[in-house]
């Protein structure tokens, strides 16, 4: 991914802090820029939206969202980095922010600079999070000359963990820590990237799948890091158009002797994942569970049966969202029945 930089790159000795603004970063689809007064209404609406804030303790008031924008401007004056406003290049519409920020001094790995992001709820699943976050990390390493950038999240926040891994931040298993929000203490995990070792790109879906598949097969079905809480199987299906055989790691829900898979996570260019379309075209497939391999036939379920399985999945994974956020369509549910 190419990142172009325009504007003031940060404070020089003797500069007045007020004149330092966020440099503009451009990627293939996004513009990361300084905050404008015109952003305040859109950001306040975003910060009051439960879809945007669902992984945070609470939504923000208008006063809190305005204060964040004010602090963002101050951060660039003090550090040369901070939260950038993020807009889609072709329509100049604010969709959220991506940031480099110093972590709180009371965290066990402080001092450190972390990469963070927050996008509007209707912008998830398009790859914008990784595109924006990689852009600010490039700026941090190449312009600000930071030695290390970290990312952290609760251990159960699988989406953020996978975004961090896809950005080539490495999980540090010795750095797990507890972090309290307003109502509870949760185990958190830390990921690190070092200048000179970080490849400066997002891991491709193909490379991600290869790494997970290799670990699955070596460990007989056990995969750590972002899949530590997941029930995982390997699904081999026949391409709907190519007729080639494709293997994908897929989380599943056991239902008696059957295996239930949910067609979430289609990525930026598809409504639902490719394996779903493969199973619709060619229901016969094979799966690997633990160290066993056997054939299955897939059937999509709807109505009350789908709702029953949605409810069971929510119990296992409270973060499960049964509606595709980009299309507002229900997530398809496929039941895999063993054939041999």
C-alpha positions as CSV (number, residue, x, y, z in Angstrom):
1,X,0.0,0.0,0.0
2,X,1.3,3.4,-1.0
3,X,1.0,6.3,1.5
4,X,1.5,9.9,0.4
5,X,2.3,12.6,2.9
6,X,1.5,16.3,2.6
7,X,1.7,19.2,5.0
8,X,3.5,19.9,8.2
9,X,5.3,16.8,9.5
10,X,5.5,17.9,13.1
11,X,7.0,20.5,15.5
12,X,10.6,21.7,15.0
13,X,12.4,23.2,17.9
14,X,11.2,26.7,18.5
15,X,7.9,26.2,16.6
16,X,4.8,27.6,18.1
17,X,2.5,24.6,19.0
18,X,-0.6,26.3,17.5
19,X,0.7,26.2,13.9
20,X,1.3,22.4,13.8
21,X,-1.4,20.5,12.0
22,X,-1.8,16.9,11.1
23,X,0.0,16.0,7.9
24,X,-2.4,14.7,5.2
25,X,-1.9,11.0,4.4
26,X,-3.5,9.4,1.3
27,X,-3.9,5.8,0.5
28,X,-5.7,4.0,-2.4
29,X,-9.1,4.7,-1.0
30,X,-8.8,7.0,2.0
31,X,-7.6,10.5,3.0
32,X,-6.3,10.9,6.6
33,X,-6.3,14.6,7.5
34,X,-6.5,17.3,10.2
35,X,-9.9,17.7,11.9
36,X,-12.2,20.5,10.8
37,X,-15.0,22.2,12.6
38,X,-17.3,20.8,10.0
39,X,-16.5,17.3,11.3
40,X,-18.0,17.9,14.7
41,X,-21.6,17.1,13.9
42,X,-20.7,13.9,12.0
43,X,-18.3,12.7,14.7
44,X,-20.8,13.4,17.5
45,X,-23.4,11.3,15.7
46,X,-20.9,8.5,15.2
47,X,-19.9,8.6,18.8
48,X,-23.5,8.4,20.0
49,X,-24.2,5.4,17.7
50,X,-24.2,2.0,19.6
51,X,-23.0,0.2,16.5
52,X,-19.8,2.4,16.4
53,X,-19.3,2.2,20.2
54,X,-20.3,-1.3,21.0
55,X,-16.9,-2.5,22.1
56,X,-16.5,0.5,24.4
57,X,-18.0,1.0,27.9
58,X,-20.5,3.7,26.7
59,X,-21.4,6.1,23.9
60,X,-20.1,9.6,24.1
61,X,-21.9,12.9,24.6
62,X,-21.5,15.8,22.3
63,X,-19.2,17.4,24.8
64,X,-17.0,14.3,24.9
65,X,-16.7,14.0,21.1
66,X,-15.9,17.7,20.8
67,X,-13.2,17.4,23.5
68,X,-11.7,14.5,21.6
69,X,-11.3,16.6,18.4
70,X,-9.8,19.4,20.5
71,X,-7.2,17.0,22.0
72,X,-6.4,15.6,18.6
73,X,-5.2,19.1,17.4
74,X,-3.2,19.5,20.6
75,X,-1.6,16.1,20.2
76,X,0.0,17.0,16.8
77,X,1.4,20.2,18.3
78,X,3.0,18.3,21.1
79,X,4.1,15.0,19.4
80,X,3.8,15.2,15.6
81,X,1.2,12.5,15.7
82,X,-2.2,11.9,17.1
83,X,-5.7,11.0,15.8
84,X,-6.3,11.7,12.1
85,X,-9.8,12.3,10.7
86,X,-10.5,9.6,8.1
87,X,-12.6,10.2,5.0
88,X,-13.3,8.2,1.8
89,X,-11.4,9.8,-1.0
90,X,-14.1,9.8,-3.6
91,X,-16.8,11.5,-1.5
92,X,-15.0,13.4,1.2
93,X,-17.3,11.9,3.9
94,X,-15.9,11.5,7.4
95,X,-16.0,7.8,8.4
96,X,-14.0,7.9,11.7
97,X,-10.4,8.2,12.8
98,X,-7.1,6.4,13.0
99,X,-4.5,7.4,15.5
100,X,-1.1,7.0,17.0
101,X,-1.3,7.9,20.7
102,X,0.8,7.5,23.8
103,X,-0.7,5.0,26.2
104,X,-1.7,5.8,29.8
105,X,1.3,5.8,32.2
106,X,-0.4,3.3,34.5
107,X,-0.4,0.5,31.9
108,X,2.3,-2.1,32.6
109,X,4.0,-1.7,29.1
110,X,4.2,2.1,29.3
111,X,5.8,4.2,27.9
112,X,4.6,3.2,24.5
113,X,2.8,4.5,21.4
114,X,-0.3,2.6,20.3
115,X,-2.2,2.4,17.0
116,X,-5.9,2.8,17.4
117,X,-8.9,3.4,15.2
118,X,-12.7,3.8,15.3
119,X,-14.9,3.8,12.2
120,X,-18.7,4.3,11.9
121,X,-20.7,1.2,12.3
122,X,-21.8,1.1,8.7
123,X,-18.1,1.2,7.5
124,X,-17.0,-2.1,9.0
125,X,-16.1,-5.0,6.8
126,X,-14.6,-2.9,3.9
127,X,-11.0,-3.1,4.9
128,X,-10.8,0.6,5.8
129,X,-9.6,-0.2,9.4
130,X,-6.4,-1.9,8.2
131,X,-5.8,0.6,5.4
132,X,-6.0,3.6,7.7
133,X,-4.1,2.0,10.5
134,X,-1.2,0.9,8.3
135,X,-1.0,4.4,6.9
136,X,-0.5,6.0,10.4
137,X,2.0,3.2,11.3
138,X,4.0,4.0,8.2
139,X,4.0,7.7,9.3
140,X,5.1,6.7,12.8
141,X,8.0,4.6,11.7
142,X,9.2,6.5,8.6
143,X,8.6,10.1,9.6
144,X,8.4,10.2,13.4
145,X,11.1,7.5,13.7
146,X,9.3,5.6,16.5
147,X,11.1,2.4,17.5
148,X,8.0,0.5,18.3
149,X,4.2,0.7,17.9
150,X,1.9,-1.4,19.9
151,X,-1.8,-2.4,19.8
152,X,-3.9,-3.9,22.6
153,X,-7.5,-5.0,23.2
154,X,-9.4,-7.3,25.4
155,X,-8.6,-11.0,24.8
156,X,-12.1,-11.8,23.7
157,X,-12.3,-9.0,21.1
158,X,-11.4,-11.3,18.2
159,X,-12.1,-8.7,15.5
160,X,-9.5,-6.3,16.8
161,X,-7.0,-9.1,17.5
162,X,-7.2,-10.3,13.9
163,X,-6.9,-6.8,12.5
164,X,-3.7,-6.3,14.5
165,X,-2.3,-9.6,13.3
166,X,-3.2,-8.8,9.7
167,X,-1.2,-5.6,10.1
168,X,1.8,-7.8,11.1
169,X,1.8,-6.8,14.8
170,X,3.1,-9.8,16.8
171,X,1.3,-11.1,19.9
172,X,3.4,-10.9,23.1
173,X,2.1,-13.8,25.3
174,X,4.2,-12.6,28.2
175,X,2.6,-9.2,28.3
176,X,-1.1,-10.2,29.0
177,X,-2.6,-7.8,31.6
178,X,-5.8,-6.9,33.3
179,X,-7.6,-3.7,32.4
180,X,-10.7,-2.3,34.1
181,X,-13.4,-0.3,32.4
182,X,-16.3,1.2,34.3
183,X,-17.9,-2.1,35.4
184,X,-15.4,-5.0,35.1
185,X,-11.8,-6.2,34.8
186,X,-10.9,-8.0,31.6
187,X,-7.8,-9.8,30.4
188,X,-6.1,-7.8,27.7
189,X,-3.5,-8.8,25.1
190,X,-0.6,-6.8,23.6
191,X,0.8,-6.8,20.1
192,X,4.1,-5.2,19.0
193,X,5.7,-4.0,15.8
194,X,9.3,-2.8,15.5
195,X,10.8,-0.3,13.1
196,X,13.0,-2.2,10.6
197,X,11.1,-5.4,11.1
198,X,7.6,-4.4,10.2
199,X,6.8,-5.1,6.5
200,X,4.5,-2.1,6.1
201,X,1.5,-3.9,4.6
202,X,-1.6,-5.8,5.4
203,X,-1.4,-9.6,5.4
204,X,-3.3,-11.0,2.4
205,X,-6.3,-13.2,3.0
206,X,-4.4,-16.0,1.2
207,X,-1.3,-15.6,3.5
208,X,-3.6,-15.5,6.6
209,X,-5.4,-18.7,5.6
210,X,-2.1,-20.5,4.9
211,X,-0.7,-19.6,8.3
212,X,-3.8,-20.7,10.2
213,X,-4.1,-23.9,8.2
214,X,-0.5,-24.8,8.8
215,X,-0.8,-24.2,12.5
216,X,-4.1,-26.2,12.6
217,X,-2.6,-29.2,11.0
218,X,0.6,-29.2,13.0
219,X,-1.3,-28.8,16.3
220,X,-4.1,-31.3,15.4
221,X,-6.8,-28.7,15.4
222,X,-5.5,-26.3,18.0
223,X,-4.8,-22.7,16.9
224,X,-3.7,-20.0,19.3
225,X,-3.6,-16.2,19.4
226,X,-6.7,-14.8,17.7
227,X,-8.4,-18.3,17.6
228,X,-7.7,-19.2,21.3
229,X,-11.4,-19.0,22.2
230,X,-12.7,-20.4,18.9
231,X,-14.0,-23.7,17.7
232,X,-12.3,-24.1,14.4
233,X,-12.5,-26.5,11.5
234,X,-11.0,-26.5,8.0
235,X,-13.6,-26.5,5.3
236,X,-12.6,-27.6,1.8
237,X,-15.2,-26.7,-0.8
238,X,-15.4,-26.6,-4.6
239,X,-15.2,-23.2,-6.2
240,X,-18.6,-22.0,-7.5
241,X,-17.0,-20.7,-10.7
242,X,-13.4,-22.1,-10.8
243,X,-14.3,-25.6,-9.8
244,X,-11.0,-25.7,-7.9
245,X,-10.8,-27.0,-4.3
246,X,-10.4,-24.3,-1.7
247,X,-9.6,-24.7,2.0
248,X,-10.6,-22.1,4.6
249,X,-10.4,-22.0,8.4
250,X,-14.0,-21.4,9.6
251,X,-15.4,-21.2,13.2
252,X,-18.2,-23.5,13.9
253,X,-21.0,-24.3,16.4
254,X,-21.6,-27.9,17.2
255,X,-25.3,-29.0,17.0
256,X,-25.5,-32.6,18.0
257,X,-23.5,-34.5,15.4
258,X,-23.8,-31.6,12.9
259,X,-21.5,-28.6,12.4
260,X,-23.0,-25.1,12.0
261,X,-21.0,-22.4,10.2
262,X,-22.0,-18.7,9.9
263,X,-21.2,-16.8,6.7
264,X,-19.7,-13.7,8.3
265,X,-16.6,-11.7,7.3
266,X,-17.0,-11.4,3.6
267,X,-14.4,-8.6,3.4
268,X,-14.3,-5.4,1.4
269,X,-15.3,-6.8,-2.0
270,X,-17.9,-9.5,-1.3
271,X,-21.2,-9.6,0.6
272,X,-20.5,-13.0,2.1
273,X,-17.3,-15.2,2.2
274,X,-16.4,-17.2,-0.9
275,X,-16.9,-20.6,0.8
276,X,-20.6,-19.7,1.3
277,X,-21.1,-19.2,-2.5
278,X,-19.1,-22.4,-3.1
279,X,-21.4,-24.5,-0.8
280,X,-24.5,-23.0,-2.4
281,X,-23.2,-24.1,-5.8
282,X,-21.6,-27.4,-4.7
283,X,-23.0,-28.6,-1.3
284,X,-20.7,-31.6,-1.0
285,X,-17.5,-30.7,0.8
286,X,-15.1,-32.0,3.4
287,X,-14.0,-30.8,6.8
288,X,-11.1,-31.3,9.2
289,X,-11.9,-31.3,12.9
290,X,-9.1,-32.0,15.2
291,X,-7.1,-34.7,13.5
292,X,-10.2,-36.2,11.7
293,X,-11.2,-35.6,8.1
294,X,-14.6,-36.5,6.6
295,X,-17.1,-35.6,4.0
296,X,-20.1,-33.4,4.6
297,X,-23.1,-32.0,2.8
298,X,-24.1,-28.4,3.4
299,X,-27.7,-27.0,3.7
300,X,-28.7,-23.4,4.4
301,X,-31.3,-23.1,7.1
302,X,-33.7,-20.2,7.6
303,X,-36.7,-19.2,9.8
304,X,-37.0,-20.6,13.3
305,X,-34.1,-23.0,12.8
306,X,-31.8,-20.2,11.9
307,X,-33.0,-18.1,14.9
308,X,-32.4,-21.0,17.2
309,X,-28.8,-21.3,16.0
310,X,-28.3,-17.5,16.2
311,X,-29.4,-17.6,19.8
312,X,-27.0,-20.5,20.6
313,X,-24.1,-18.7,18.9
314,X,-24.8,-15.5,20.9
315,X,-24.5,-17.4,24.1
316,X,-21.1,-18.7,23.1
317,X,-19.9,-15.5,21.5
318,X,-21.8,-12.4,22.8
319,X,-20.0,-10.2,20.1
320,X,-21.7,-12.2,17.3
321,X,-23.8,-10.0,15.1
322,X,-26.4,-11.9,13.0
323,X,-26.8,-9.1,10.4
324,X,-24.3,-8.2,7.7
325,X,-23.5,-4.5,8.7
326,X,-22.8,-3.4,5.1
327,X,-26.1,-4.7,3.7
328,X,-28.4,-5.1,6.7
329,X,-29.1,-8.7,5.4
330,X,-29.2,-11.7,7.8
331,X,-26.0,-13.7,8.0
332,X,-26.5,-17.0,6.3
333,X,-26.3,-20.2,8.4
334,X,-25.1,-23.4,6.8
335,X,-25.5,-26.8,8.6
336,X,-22.9,-29.4,7.6
337,X,-24.0,-33.0,8.0
338,X,-21.5,-35.8,7.9
339,X,-21.7,-38.2,5.0
340,X,-18.8,-40.6,5.5
